[in-house]
Amino acid sequence: MSRTPAASSLSILCSSEWLQARWQHLNGRYFAGSLRPIEIVWSQRLTASVGMFASREGPKTSYPSAITHRRREIRLSVPLFEQLAARTPYAEQELLNTLAHEMIHQWQFDVLKRRPDHGLEFLRKMTQMNRSGEVAVTTYHSLEKEVMALSKFAWRCRDCGHLYRRQRRTIQPKRHHCGACRGPLEELVSPAQLIEDRSSPSPPHAVDSSSRSDRPNRLNDIPEQLTLGLS
């Protein structure tokens, strides 16, 4: 994962100072300054979604602020934002929307002390923020072609049929299960199996079968991924 902005010739890949300034503004306006400082990083490896809130520990785990800062982060996808910037003049606004989305997940984690999701609390906060006209947070996307182009591996839930796409083989069916229904996962081997007829909601993510919202994840676990894909 890249820790500094890549492809700096693109205006959409703004500096960490710009991102932190936007985070500070959104934190003050929509969260009453309740969110704790967090690192915002650009990732070359994030290809299943444009943004992700990640934590190495559970939401109810208490650590000193300096340690907490290192254990939580918001990641932004370099490959997907590069493609987005190439096809729309509004990519910088979409970047702000993505940041706002991930900050709602941070709010669920930091303030509500709950596992982030796209449930009722998320929707209420999203609606409140969207009323201002400054941001347009969504929970769905139409970046299927871009994600497909970068995805080399895919898994499908045997129960609900949800697809999980990754650039690397990071999902282990014997260890992980569907984030939507907790059903078993199977890896797809045919490229044709990756094709869907329409844009899909931002995916829940495969989770460790032993994980619980009130128990810290082990440091070597894949971090919880809660993401936004843009419309």
C-alpha positions as CSV (number, residue, x, y, z in Angstrom):
1,M,0.0,0.0,0.0
2,S,1.3,3.4,-0.9
3,R,1.5,5.8,2.0
4,T,1.9,8.9,-0.1
5,P,-0.3,10.3,-3.0
6,A,0.5,8.6,-6.3
7,A,0.2,10.0,-9.8
8,S,0.5,13.5,-8.5
9,S,-0.1,15.0,-12.0
10,L,-3.8,14.2,-11.5
11,S,-5.5,16.9,-9.5
12,I,-7.8,14.3,-8.0
13,L,-4.9,12.8,-6.0
14,C,-4.7,15.6,-3.6
15,S,-2.1,16.1,-1.0
16,S,-2.4,14.7,2.5
17,E,-2.7,18.3,3.7
18,W,-5.7,18.9,1.5
19,L,-7.3,15.7,2.7
20,Q,-6.7,16.4,6.3
21,A,-8.1,19.9,5.9
22,R,-11.3,18.5,4.3
23,W,-11.5,15.9,7.1
24,Q,-11.2,18.6,9.8
25,H,-13.9,20.7,8.1
26,L,-16.3,17.7,7.8
27,N,-15.5,16.6,11.3
28,G,-16.5,20.0,12.7
29,R,-19.5,20.6,10.6
30,Y,-21.2,17.2,10.7
31,F,-19.7,15.4,13.7
32,A,-19.3,18.3,16.2
33,G,-15.6,17.5,16.3
34,S,-16.2,14.1,17.9
35,L,-14.0,12.1,15.5
36,R,-10.4,11.3,16.7
37,P,-7.5,12.1,14.3
38,I,-7.0,9.4,11.6
39,E,-4.5,8.8,8.9
40,I,-5.8,9.1,5.3
41,V,-3.7,7.2,2.8
42,W,-3.6,6.4,-0.9
43,S,-3.5,2.7,-1.8
44,Q,-2.3,1.1,-5.0
45,R,-3.6,-2.3,-3.8
46,L,-7.2,-1.2,-3.1
47,T,-9.2,-2.1,-6.2
48,A,-12.5,-3.5,-5.0
49,S,-13.8,-0.1,-3.8
50,V,-12.8,3.5,-4.1
51,G,-12.5,4.0,-0.3
52,M,-12.3,2.0,2.9
53,F,-12.3,2.5,6.6
54,A,-10.0,0.0,8.2
55,S,-9.1,-0.9,11.8
56,R,-6.9,-3.5,13.3
57,E,-9.0,-3.7,16.5
58,G,-12.6,-3.9,17.5
59,P,-14.7,-0.7,18.0
60,K,-14.9,-1.2,21.8
61,T,-11.2,-1.5,22.3
62,S,-9.7,1.4,24.2
63,Y,-6.1,2.6,23.5
64,P,-4.2,5.9,24.0
65,S,-4.9,8.4,21.3
66,A,-1.5,8.0,19.7
67,I,-1.9,4.2,19.4
68,T,-5.5,4.5,18.2
69,H,-4.3,6.9,15.4
70,R,-2.0,4.2,14.1
71,R,-4.5,1.4,14.3
72,R,-7.3,3.1,12.2
73,E,-7.1,4.6,8.8
74,I,-9.1,5.7,5.8
75,R,-7.8,4.3,2.5
76,L,-8.4,5.7,-1.0
77,S,-7.9,3.8,-4.2
78,V,-5.3,5.2,-6.6
79,P,-6.2,3.0,-9.6
80,L,-10.0,3.6,-9.3
81,F,-9.7,7.4,-8.8
82,E,-7.3,7.6,-11.7
83,Q,-9.9,6.0,-13.9
84,L,-12.6,8.1,-12.4
85,A,-10.6,11.3,-13.0
86,A,-10.1,10.3,-16.6
87,R,-13.8,10.1,-17.3
88,T,-15.4,12.9,-15.3
89,P,-14.5,16.5,-14.4
90,Y,-16.2,16.0,-11.0
91,A,-13.7,13.6,-9.6
92,E,-12.6,16.0,-6.8
93,Q,-16.1,16.3,-5.6
94,E,-16.5,12.5,-5.7
95,L,-13.3,12.3,-3.6
96,L,-14.9,14.6,-1.0
97,N,-18.1,12.4,-1.1
98,T,-16.0,9.3,-0.5
99,L,-14.2,10.9,2.4
100,A,-17.5,11.8,3.9
101,H,-18.8,8.3,3.5
102,E,-15.8,6.8,5.2
103,M,-16.1,9.3,8.0
104,I,-19.6,8.1,8.8
105,H,-18.0,4.6,9.3
106,Q,-15.4,6.2,11.5
107,W,-18.2,7.9,13.5
108,Q,-19.9,4.5,13.9
109,F,-16.6,3.0,15.1
110,D,-15.2,5.9,17.2
111,V,-18.4,7.4,18.7
112,L,-21.1,4.7,18.6
113,K,-18.6,2.0,19.4
114,R,-20.3,-0.3,16.9
115,R,-19.2,-2.3,13.9
116,P,-19.6,0.0,10.9
117,D,-22.2,-0.9,8.3
118,H,-24.8,0.7,6.0
119,G,-27.7,0.3,8.3
120,L,-30.2,2.7,9.8
121,E,-27.7,4.8,11.7
122,F,-25.5,5.2,8.6
123,L,-28.5,6.2,6.5
124,R,-29.7,8.8,9.0
125,K,-26.3,10.4,9.2
126,M,-25.9,10.3,5.4
127,T,-29.3,12.0,4.9
128,Q,-28.4,14.7,7.4
129,M,-25.1,15.4,5.6
130,N,-26.6,15.4,2.1
131,R,-29.2,18.0,3.1
132,S,-26.4,20.6,3.2
133,G,-25.7,20.2,-0.5
134,E,-22.0,20.2,0.2
135,V,-21.6,16.4,-0.2
136,A,-23.6,13.6,-1.9
137,V,-22.9,10.5,0.0
138,T,-24.2,7.2,-1.5
139,T,-24.1,3.5,-0.7
140,Y,-24.0,2.3,-4.3
141,H,-21.8,2.6,-7.4
142,S,-21.6,2.2,-11.1
143,L,-17.9,1.4,-11.3
144,E,-18.4,-2.2,-12.2
145,K,-16.3,-2.0,-15.4
146,E,-13.4,-0.3,-13.6
147,V,-13.4,-2.8,-10.7
148,M,-13.7,-5.7,-13.2
149,A,-10.7,-4.5,-15.1
150,L,-8.6,-4.6,-12.0
151,S,-10.0,-7.8,-10.4
152,K,-8.2,-11.1,-11.0
153,F,-10.1,-13.2,-8.4
154,A,-13.7,-13.4,-7.3
155,W,-15.8,-15.3,-4.8
156,R,-19.6,-15.8,-4.6
157,C,-21.7,-16.5,-1.6
158,R,-23.5,-19.9,-2.1
159,D,-26.5,-18.7,-0.1
160,C,-27.3,-15.1,-1.3
161,G,-25.1,-15.0,-4.4
162,H,-23.2,-11.8,-3.4
163,L,-19.9,-11.3,-5.4
164,Y,-16.6,-10.4,-3.8
165,R,-13.8,-9.2,-6.2
166,R,-10.2,-8.8,-5.3
167,Q,-6.9,-8.1,-7.2
168,R,-5.2,-10.7,-4.9
169,R,-6.4,-14.0,-3.4
170,T,-7.1,-12.5,0.0
171,I,-10.3,-14.4,0.8
172,Q,-10.1,-17.9,2.2
173,P,-13.4,-19.8,2.0
174,K,-12.4,-22.1,4.8
175,R,-11.8,-19.1,7.1
176,H,-14.1,-16.3,5.8
177,H,-17.9,-16.1,5.2
178,C,-20.3,-13.7,3.5
179,G,-20.5,-10.3,5.2
180,A,-24.2,-10.0,4.1
181,C,-25.7,-13.4,5.2
182,R,-22.7,-15.2,6.8
183,G,-23.1,-17.9,4.1
184,P,-20.2,-20.0,2.7
185,L,-18.1,-18.6,-0.1
186,E,-16.8,-20.3,-3.2
187,E,-14.0,-19.1,-5.5
188,L,-15.0,-18.5,-9.2
189,V,-12.7,-19.8,-11.8
190,S,-14.4,-18.7,-15.1
191,P,-14.1,-15.0,-16.2
192,A,-17.7,-15.2,-17.4
193,Q,-18.8,-15.7,-13.8
194,L,-17.6,-12.2,-13.0
195,I,-20.1,-10.5,-15.3
196,E,-23.2,-8.9,-13.7
197,D,-26.0,-7.2,-15.6
198,R,-26.3,-4.1,-13.5
199,S,-24.5,-2.0,-10.9
200,S,-24.6,-3.5,-7.5
201,P,-24.7,-1.9,-4.0
202,S,-21.4,-1.3,-2.2
203,P,-20.5,-4.8,-1.1
204,P,-20.5,-6.1,2.4
205,H,-17.1,-7.7,3.0
206,A,-16.1,-11.3,3.8
207,V,-15.5,-11.5,7.5
208,D,-13.6,-14.0,9.7
209,S,-16.0,-16.6,10.9
210,S,-14.8,-16.1,14.5
211,S,-15.0,-12.3,14.5
212,R,-17.4,-10.4,16.8
213,S,-18.2,-6.7,16.9
214,D,-17.1,-6.4,20.6
215,R,-13.9,-8.4,20.2
216,P,-10.6,-7.1,18.8
217,N,-9.4,-8.6,15.5
218,R,-6.0,-10.3,15.6
219,L,-3.3,-8.1,14.1
220,N,-2.6,-10.5,11.3
221,D,-6.3,-10.7,10.3
222,I,-7.5,-8.9,7.2
223,P,-8.9,-5.6,8.4
224,E,-12.7,-5.0,8.2
225,Q,-13.5,-3.3,4.9
226,L,-16.4,-0.9,4.7
227,T,-16.5,0.9,1.5
228,L,-18.1,3.3,-0.9
229,G,-18.3,2.9,-4.6
230,L,-19.4,6.0,-6.5
231,S,-22.4,6.5,-8.7
